[in-house]
Amino acid sequence: MSDPVPAILEGDATGEIAAIFADIRATYRIGVVNLIWRHLAVFDGALPWAWASLKPLYVGGHVAAAAAVLRAERPLPEAPRVPAAAWACIGLDPAPVRDVIAAYDRSNPMALAALTLLRESTAPGFAASGTPRAPVFPEEAPIPLPALLTLDEMPPQAAEMVLALNALGSTAEAPILASMYRHMAHWPGALSLAYGVLAPLHASGALQAAIAATRDLAREEAGRMAILLPRLPPPPDLPPVQAALDAFIQDAIGRMVVNGGVLGGSL
């Protein structure tokens, strides 16, 4: 099995791309570069344009302010808290799993707000709507993460569970494979617990409704930040970059802002 989205691996990055990856890790204060940034790196000029456009809003505290709103106002479906005994029954310490979920719940709301703004800025008639929020500068320690596993590096049953989890909340025919589940595959039992939490919410439609509402919130926050966005020349071949942003906003990142929030509360 192979991962469906082409991307530059962090270990394979060189030159300007490697420098931007390092800057993203330092800015996010987590030990991983999210898939969307690694995917943008395959398009000529896309990653330098995207990061140069958005980094001032990251370091200025505006993306963090938007992310705080998304975390506070996303309409997370209710899910039961997994008891400590469940972790004991599968022989797992929940701490490293919770660290993975916390890392993505730090980065995904920021990415959703920022990338929604970037994508909207390429549309005709783009304009600000609303007043920028006061900057936020959270004091957050870096979160180290284990190696990002490919599907082929996982036990077959773990890879099957990763793909099953990845379908939850998605309305796409071929959902983008979320990196969070690939990190969680170091602990296959945690994948089973996560599936038990999310599958009923997917079956009821609660996840899908929450994801759509969260994307609407991200558009509102993007409108507030629009006046602050530098208007830099876009990459030479913009349409495939727009399509990539659409795919991640509509499916992977929007989905994982909700799913990660649910799992953070439950696990």
C-alpha positions in Angstrom: 0.0 0.0 0.0 1.2 3.5 -0.7 0.1 6.9 0.6 -2.1 8.6 -2.0 -0.9 12.2 -1.7 2.5 13.1 -3.3 4.7 15.0 -0.8 8.3 15.7 0.1 9.4 13.7 3.1 11.1 15.8 5.8 14.2 13.7 5.6 14.4 14.2 1.8 14.0 17.9 1.8 17.0 20.0 0.7 17.9 23.7 0.3 15.0 26.2 0.5 12.4 23.5 1.1 14.4 22.1 4.1 14.8 25.5 5.5 11.1 26.2 5.3 10.3 22.9 6.9 12.5 23.7 9.8 10.9 27.1 10.1 7.4 25.5 10.1 8.4 23.1 12.9 9.9 26.0 15.0 6.8 28.1 14.4 4.3 25.4 15.2 6.4 24.1 18.1 5.7 20.4 17.2 8.1 17.9 15.8 6.5 17.3 12.4 5.6 19.2 9.3 2.0 18.7 8.4 1.2 16.9 5.2 -0.3 20.0 3.5 3.0 21.8 3.7 4.9 18.8 2.4 2.4 18.4 -0.4 2.6 22.1 -1.4 6.4 21.5 -1.7 5.8 19.4 -4.9 4.4 22.4 -6.8 6.8 24.9 -8.3 7.0 27.9 -6.0 4.0 27.0 -4.0 5.5 26.3 -0.6 7.7 29.5 -0.5 4.7 31.6 -1.6 2.4 30.0 1.0 4.8 30.2 3.9 6.0 33.7 3.1 2.3 34.8 2.9 1.2 33.2 6.1 4.2 33.3 8.4 3.7 37.0 9.4 0.2 36.0 10.6 1.7 33.1 12.6 4.4 35.1 14.3 2.1 38.0 14.8 -0.3 35.9 16.9 -3.2 36.3 14.5 -3.4 32.6 13.3 -3.2 31.5 17.0 -6.1 33.8 17.8 -8.2 32.3 15.0 -7.2 28.8 16.0 -8.3 29.5 19.6 -11.7 30.5 18.3 -12.0 27.3 16.2 -11.1 25.2 19.2 -13.6 27.0 21.5 -16.5 27.2 19.0 -16.2 24.1 16.9 -19.4 22.1 17.6 -17.8 18.8 18.7 -20.3 15.9 19.0 -20.5 14.4 22.4 -18.5 11.2 23.0 -17.9 9.1 26.1 -14.5 9.4 27.8 -12.5 6.1 27.5 -11.8 4.9 31.0 -8.3 4.1 32.3 -9.2 0.5 32.5 -9.6 0.3 28.7 -6.0 1.4 28.3 -4.9 -1.1 30.9 -6.8 -3.9 29.1 -4.8 -3.3 25.9 -1.6 -2.8 27.8 -1.0 0.8 26.7 0.2 4.0 28.4 -2.1 6.7 27.0 0.4 9.5 27.4 2.2 9.2 24.1 -1.0 8.7 22.2 -2.5 11.8 23.9 0.7 13.7 22.9 0.1 12.8 19.2 -3.5 14.0 19.4 -2.5 17.2 21.2 0.2 18.0 18.7 -2.3 17.8 15.8 -5.0 19.7 17.8 -2.4 22.5 18.1 -1.5 22.6 14.4 -4.7 21.6 12.5 -6.9 24.5 13.7 -4.1 26.9 12.8 -3.6 25.3 9.4 -7.4 25.4 8.7 -7.7 29.1 9.5 -4.5 30.1 7.7 -5.0 27.9 4.6 -8.6 29.0 4.2 -7.4 32.6 4.1 -4.7 31.7 1.6 -7.1 29.9 -0.7 -9.7 32.7 -0.4 -7.1 35.3 -1.3 -6.7 33.6 -4.8 -10.4 34.0 -5.5 -11.9 36.9 -7.6 -13.4 39.6 -5.4 -11.4 38.6 -2.3 -11.9 41.2 0.4 -11.7 41.4 4.2 -14.8 41.0 6.3 -14.7 41.8 10.0 -12.1 43.2 12.3 -8.8 41.3 13.1 -8.9 39.7 16.5 -6.3 40.6 19.1 -3.2 38.6 18.7 -2.6 35.5 20.9 0.8 34.2 22.0 0.2 30.9 23.8 3.1 29.6 25.9 3.3 26.0 24.6 6.1 23.6 25.0 7.3 21.7 21.9 5.6 18.3 21.5 8.1 15.6 20.1 6.5 13.0 17.9 7.6 9.5 16.8 8.5 8.7 13.2 5.7 9.1 10.7 4.9 5.5 9.5 3.9 4.7 5.9 1.1 2.2 5.4 3.7 -0.4 4.3 5.7 0.0 7.5 2.6 -0.8 9.7 1.4 -4.3 10.6 -1.4 -5.2 8.1 -4.1 -4.9 10.7 -2.9 -1.5 11.9 -2.8 -0.2 8.3 -6.4 -1.5 7.8 -7.5 0.3 10.9 -5.7 3.5 9.8 -7.7 3.5 6.6 -10.9 2.7 8.4 -10.4 5.6 10.8 -9.5 7.9 7.9 -12.9 7.4 6.3 -14.8 8.6 9.3 -16.2 12.1 8.9 -15.2 12.2 5.2 -17.5 12.7 2.3 -14.8 12.2 -0.3 -14.5 9.1 -2.5 -10.8 8.8 -1.7 -10.1 10.7 1.6 -6.7 12.2 2.0 -4.8 10.1 4.5 -4.5 12.0 7.7 -1.0 12.0 9.3 -2.3 11.8 12.8 -3.5 8.3 12.3 -0.2 7.3 10.8 1.5 8.5 14.0 -1.0 6.7 16.2 -0.2 3.5 14.3 2.8 3.0 16.6 0.1 1.9 19.1 -2.4 -0.2 17.2 -4.6 -0.7 20.2 -5.2 3.0 20.3 -6.5 2.9 16.8 -9.2 0.5 17.9 -10.2 2.7 20.8 -10.4 5.7 18.4 -12.5 3.8 16.0 -14.9 2.9 18.7 -15.3 6.6 19.6 -15.7 8.0 16.1 -17.6 5.3 14.2 -21.0 5.9 15.8 -20.6 9.6 15.3 -19.9 9.1 11.6 -22.9 6.7 11.3 -25.2 9.3 12.8 -23.9 12.1 10.6 -22.7 14.1 13.6 -19.1 14.2 12.5 -20.0 15.4 9.0 -22.2 18.2 10.3 -19.6 19.3 12.8 -16.9 19.4 10.1 -19.1 21.5 7.8 -19.8 24.0 10.6 -16.2 24.2 11.5 -15.2 25.0 7.9 -17.7 27.8 8.1 -16.1 29.1 11.2 -12.7 29.0 9.5 -14.0 31.1 6.6 -15.3 33.7 9.1 -11.9 33.8 10.8 -10.1 34.0 7.5 -12.2 37.1 6.6 -11.1 38.8 9.8 -7.4 38.2 9.0 -7.7 39.1 5.3 -6.5 42.7 5.7 -3.3 41.5 7.3 -2.3 39.1 4.5 0.7 40.1 2.3 -0.4 40.0 -1.3 2.6 38.2 -2.8 2.9 36.9 -6.4 1.3 33.4 -6.6 3.1 30.4 -8.0 3.4 30.2 -11.8 0.9 27.4 -12.1 -1.8 28.4 -9.6 -4.8 26.1 -10.5 -3.3 22.8 -9.2 -2.2 24.6 -6.0 -5.8 25.9 -5.5 -7.1 22.4 -6.1 -4.7 21.0 -3.5 -5.8 23.7 -0.9 -9.4 22.9 -1.6 -8.9 19.2 -1.1 -7.1 19.7 2.3 -9.5 22.4 3.5 -12.6 20.5 2.5 -11.5 17.0 3.6 -8.3 16.4 5.5 -7.7 19.4 7.7 -11.4 20.3 8.3 -12.1 16.7 9.1 -9.2 16.4 11.5 -9.9 19.6 13.4 -13.2 17.9 14.5 -12.0 14.3 14.8 -8.9 15.3 16.7 -11.0 17.4 19.1 -13.4 14.6 19.7 -10.5 12.1 20.3 -8.7 14.6 22.6 -11.7 14.8 24.8 -12.5 11.1 24.7 -9.1 9.4 24.9 
